[in-house]
Amino acid sequence: MRSDDTGDRGITRNATVVALAVAAVLLAGVAGVTLAASAPPSGDEILDDAEQRYDAADSVVGTAVVTVSNYTEARTYEVSFAATDDNESRVSVAGDNGTYVAGTNGSVGWVHDEATGLTRVYDESDAEASEEMEAKREAWAQNHSWDDTRETLYDWSEENATAERVDTETVAGTEAYVVEVTPADDTEGMVTVWVTTDDSTVVRQRLTGPNGTAIVDVTETTFNASVADSTFQPPGETAPSVGERVDSFDRLQDTTDATLPAVTDERFTFDQGSVVAYGGETAVVQRHTGATDLTVATTTSDRTLDAADAENATETTVAGTTVSVTETEQGVAVWWSEGDVRHGVIADLDRDAVVEIAAGLIEG
């Protein structure tokens, strides 16, 4: 029968992160069942064999396509994953709204947003930090999915669910058993798992609930592949937490892969910087002091920090770059784009003065 002992079952737990947990993050709710596979007819035996297949491997790497849908909308995500028996794992989820990468090397866990270049790292032995990181994962899921698919976290352990083999189907040219896992209580929903009959590999999962469905099509799985240790290390420089203040421009630059505009105007002095969240997006913000305060923002969002000011925006050319100039309650704001990144400068000065500051930032 399926075991609840997760002591040395690093592969099984991390493989669940790859498939069930990926779909669960995108649904911001549905959680995983310990997978197993094989050929005997009962659902429990099939899942037991698959569990042994994954537990016996030194590593599991692969790719999948996740489709999340509710009654009105469907979205598709490209997923890649890697997991080892040393409790290391990494999963990358790419969709229309960006790419989310999360991993653990057994000591620290991390979450990386490629759009901003920000990496959050936490000590896995710190329960409070782990809870905070889980909250950030859910916040990312909510902002990159939609509210209607948020569901109650399900418990699919053996005590709370039953497994039944219901069919045999062909998936991507391979024969697979179809196993339905149903909660024993009144929880709405079901997990359906497709496990190959010849080598007990999970090739598809479908998670259904009252507010949506997630289908995980595993397009490639490789067991015992050689995986570099760097795969599970946090990428790039670690960044301050959202809202944490830093006291140097260089430290602020370390929070993002984007090149931040450097204020060289001697009338202003760098005061502090931070990563701020707004409307489901993030921005790297510089605060400078002088005769008046100066704010410089960098973001991948197409929205300004003060969306209400968009009505009176006008366009002009500054230093060979098209900029948008807006009068806001905080002062005059000038925004411009550099590839997929947008920069803005805001100061309580007259229009020409702020445009001149923007020109200096654009010219570098």
N, C-alpha and C positions, 0 to 999 in steps of 0.2 A: 504493500500500500504506500501511498505518498507519504513521505516523512516530513515532520515538522521540525526536525533537527537541522539547523542551518550552520552548525559549527564550522565544518570544513567545506561547505558547499558553495565555494566562491563563484564557480562557474555558473551554477544554477541560479544563484541570486543575481549575479551580474547579467546573465543572459535574460533574466526577467526584466531588468532595467532596459535592455535593448529593445525588447518587443512590447510586452505588456505595459511596462512603465512608460515607454515612449508614447504609446497610444494614450495612456492614462494622463500624462502631462498635457497632451494636446486636448484631451477632453476635460482637463483640470479636475479629474476625479477618479476614474475607474482604476482600480489597483490590481496587482498581479497574482497569478496562480503559479505555484511551483510546477514547472513543466517536466514532462517525462515522455518517453515514447517506446514503441515496439510493435509486436504483432499480435499478442493474445487478444481475444475478442472483447474483454471487458474494458470499460473506459479507464478504470483505475490501473489495470495492468499496462495499458498503452502509455499512460502518463508516467507510471513507474519506470518503464523501459527508457523513455525519453529522458527522464531525470538522470538515470544511470549513464546514458550516452553523453550528456553534458557534463556530469560530474567527473567522468573518466578523462575528459580532455584537459590538457594543460592550458589551452586557450581556445576561444571561439571568436572569429571575426566575420563580418558580413555586411550586407546591405539590405535595405527593405524600402518599400513604398507604403506610406500610411495615408489612408483616406479617411477623413473625419467628416461626418455629415449630420445635419439635423433635418427638420422638416422643410427648410427653405434654402439651405446652402450646403455646399460641399467644398472641401479644400484638400489638397494633396501635398504631402511632405516627403522629401527624399531623406532617408535615414542611413547613416553608416554607424557601425558599432564594433567594439572590441572589448573582450573580457578575459581575464586570466584567473587561474586558481589561487593567485596571491591576493585576491580581493581587489584587483585593479579593474577599472572599467572606464570606457569613454563612449559617448554617444553624441552624434551630430545630427541636428534636425534642421533642414533647410526648406523654407517655404517662401511665399510671395512677400512676406513681411520681414524677411531676414533669416539669419542663421543663428541657432542656439546650440552651444557646445557645452557639455557637462562631463565631468569625470572625477575619478578618485584614484590615488595611488596607494590606498590603504591607510595612509596617515592623514592626508588632507583631501578635502573635496573642493571642487571649484566649478564655477559657472562662467562662461565666456560669451559675450555678445559681439559677434564679428562686425556688426554695423558701427558700433562705437569703439571697438577695441578694448572694452572694459572686461577685466577678469576679477571675479570675487572669489576669494579663497577662505576656507574655514577649516578649523581643526575638528576632525570627525569624532574625537573623544569629548568634545565640548558640546553637551546636549543642547544648551541654549543657542550656540552658534549654528548647530545643525537645524534647529527649528527655524531660525531666521533664514537660513539658506533655502529651506523647503518653502517658506513663505514667498521668497523671491522667485523660486521656480514656478509657483502657482500664479504669481503676478505676471510673469512672462507668458505663461500659458493663456491667461485671461486676455492679455493685450494682443496676443498673436492668434487667438481663436475667436470665440464669441460667447457671450454670457449664457445663451440658451443651452449650451452643451455642458455646463457645469453640473456635476452630479455628486451625490454622496459617495464617500470612499467605501468601496466594497471589500469585504473580507472573503477571499476565496480559499482559505485553508481547508484542510480535509474535514475538520469538525463542522465547518459552516457551509460546505458545498458537496454535491454529489457529481460524479463523472459517469457519463454513459456514452458508449460507442453507438452512433446512430446510422453510420453509412460508411461507404468507401468511395472516394472520388479521385479523379485525376486532376492534379494541380501542376501546371507548367510541365506537362508530359510525365509526371511522376505519380504513381499510385499512393494515396494517403488515406489513413483512417480519419474519420470525422468524429470528434469527441465533444459532447456538450457538457459544460460545467455549470451547474445550476445552484444558486444559493439555497440552503436548507431552510432559511427563515423567510420572512415575507418581503425581502429585498427584491425590487424589480430589476431585472437584467439577466444576462447570460454571457458566458465566454464560450466560444466555439473554437476548437483547436484542430488543425489539420496536421497529422504526423505521418511521415512517410512509412510505408509498410516494410521497406527493405533495410533502412538504416536508422530509423527512429529520430529523424530530424524534423523539427517544426518548420513548416513551410507557409503556414497561414494562421492568423488568429482573427477572430471577429468579436468585438466587445459591443454588446447592445445594452442600452439603458432607456429609461423613460424619455430622455431628452436628446438622444443621438446615438450614432453608431460609429465605431472606429474599426477599420479593416487594416491589418498589417500583413502585407504580402512580402515574405522574405525572399528576395531575389537571389541571394547568394549566401552560403554559409560554409566556412572553412574551419575545420577543427585542427588543433595543434600547430597553428601557424606561428612563425617566429615574429614576435611583436616587440619593437624597440621600447625600452623603458621611458623614453621621452614622450611616447604616445600618451602616457597617463600623467604627465607633468602639466601644471598650469601654463598656458601659452603666454609669452611676453611678460611684461611687467605687471605685477599685481597692482590693483587700483584701490583708492580709498573707497569706503562704503558710500552709498548715496547719501549726500548731505554732509559728509565729513569734510572739514575744511583743511586745506593745505596752505603752507605759508611761502611757497616758492613757485615761480613759473615752471622751472625744470621738473619739479615733482608733479605739477599738474599735467605737463606734457606727457609724463609717464603713464597717465591714465587712459590714453587714447592713441590709436595708430594714425589718426588724422593730424596734420600739421597745424598747430594752433597759431593764430596770428600773434606776433610778438609786438607789444606796445613799446616803442623806442622814444616816443615823445617825452622830452624831459619835464614837461609840465605834470606828468602823471607818474605815480609810484605803485608798483604791484602791492596790493594789500592782502588778498587771499583768493583762493580758487576752490571750486567744488564741483561735484557732479550732481545735478539736480534732476528730479523726475517731474514730468508734467504731461498730462493727457496720455499716459502710456508710453511716452518717449523719454529719452534722456538727453541732456545737454551738458557740455563742459563749459563752465562759466568762470570768467576772470573778473575780479573786482579791483579797480585801480582808484587811488585817491589823488586829489589835486585841488585846484580851484573849485572843481566840481567832481562828483563821482563819475567814473567811467566804467561801463560794463561791456565785456566782449564775450559773446556766446558762440559755441561751435556745436552743430548737431547734424544728424542725418535726416531729421524730420523735415517735411516740407511746410511745417507750421512754425510761426514765430512764437516767442514766449508770451506774447500778448496778442492772441488771435483777433481780439475785438478791434484792433487798429487797422485791419487789412483794407477797410473800405476807402480810406483816404490815402492809400499808398500810390506813389508816382514813381515811374522809372526814369533813370537817367544813366549816362555813361561816365564812369569815374575810372581813371587810370586804365582805360581800354576795356573795362569790365562793366556789364550792365548791372546796376544796383537798384534796389527798391528803397525809397525813402518815405518814412512814415512819421507823423507827429503823434506821440503817445503821451499818456499821463506822466510817464517817467522822463520824457524828453524826446529828442529826435532819434529815430532808429534807422540805421542803414543796414540792409541785408544784401548779401551776394552769394553766389554759388561757386564752388570749386569742385567740379566733378559731382559726386554724389553727396558731398559735404556742403553745408551752408554755414556761413559766418555772419555775425551781426555785431554792430557796435551801437550802444545807446548812451547818450549823455544829455544832461539838461543844459544844452547850449543851443545857439541858433543853428539853423539848417546848414548854412555854408561851413560853419566850424566843424560840425560832425561829419559832413561829407569830406572835408579836408583830412580829418583823422582817419576816415575809412580809406581814403586814397593812400595814405601812408602805410596802412596795414596791408592793402592789396599789393602795393609795390614791394613790400617786405623790407 
